């Protein structure tokens, strides 16, 4: 089976491509620079996206591409990929984010409408809308903080703060459901083999604050968890941010065989 992983040089994209290759899939990946031997692609260029997908003609397209500071990549690029995938009848799985939600104490079900507070969340919400309108048969995965080794932005941030490589703190009142990169990649690939359409939450079952996540990362790397710098969202003065965003992944648990581990287990400090 031919598969295209858009954003294959990223953390989730590279793991998705790696796992897919182990199953015998013929994987083509893309990156903005051509790094890692992947096909060079600027997904903000609609014509280039159509040309590449028309040439590769994959049966499955998995779009993992994202840039927190780019509406063009997150929103416009997602629409370009969806249009090109639909044109050849490819199965599309689009990766979204819990950033589409404003935050609340109750967990978010899969079908809750977006209510973004900041630009990245708004771009991901716009991407969801575009994908659903272009290809109603596509699957849209909302996920949370992705963890694993030091290539994870979340792990690297924690280590950089703990070791003083960068200033700042991890918030004690910003709650998420982190997921291991391999668990997420395996679940995404399994989802691609189903006919599920629409939004599905795929996140870890353990809700932790960013500060708690930092302490788990510290323990994983043999560092003192007490050295993790912490603050509240208000003290961080970074503007509006969702506080509690808990994704209810009950649907995914029933739909897929892949076990989604809690973050402590995934980091080996359970």
C-alpha positions, 0 to 999 in steps of 0.5 A: 500500500502506498502511503504519504505522510505530510510533515514526515520530518516532524516528531509525530510524522517521522514516527508514523512513517517509521511504523508504517514502513515496518508494516510493509507500506510503501511510504513517501514523506514530505518536509519543507526542506527535503531533510531526512531524504523526504520529498521537499514540499511547501504545503502552502503551495496548492499547485505543488501539493496537487502535483506531488499527490497526483504523482505519488497517488497514495491510498492513504494520506496522513497530514501531521504538518503544523507550525504554531506561528503559521496560519498558512501551514496549519489552515491553508495547507490542510485545505490544500492537502485535503483537496489533493487527497480527495481528487485521487480518492485517497483516505485522509487522516488529518492531525489536529490539536486540543488547542481548538478548545478554550478549556473547562473542568469537564472532559471534551467529547469528540464532537464538541465544537472548537472554541479557540482562545489563541491563533494556533488553536484558531488555525487548527479549528479552521483546518478541521472545518476545511477538511470536513467540508472538502472530504466528509469521509476524512478522519480528524484526530484531536490529540494533546502534548506529544512526549517520548524522547528528547525530540519531543518539544514537550520533553525538550522544553522541560529539560531546557527549563530544568537545566537553565538553558532557557528561562521560564516556568511550567504552569501548575494550572494548565492541564493536558492529557499527554500521549506517547509518540509511538502510541499516537502514531500506531493509533493513527495508522490503525485509524487510517485502516478503518472507515471512521469519518469525522473527529476522534480524540486520541490522547493519553488517559492520564491528565497532568499539569505541565508542571507535573509533566516536567517533574516526570521528565526530570525523574525519567532523566535522573534529575531532581523533580524539585528543580522544575521551575513552576508558575501559574498561567497568570504569573506567566503573563503570556496572554490568554491560554486554555487552562484545563483541556481534557480529551475524552478518548473513549471512542478511540479506545472502543474503535482501536486496539492500540493501547494508549498509555498514561504519561507516567507509564510512557516515560517509564516512571509509573 
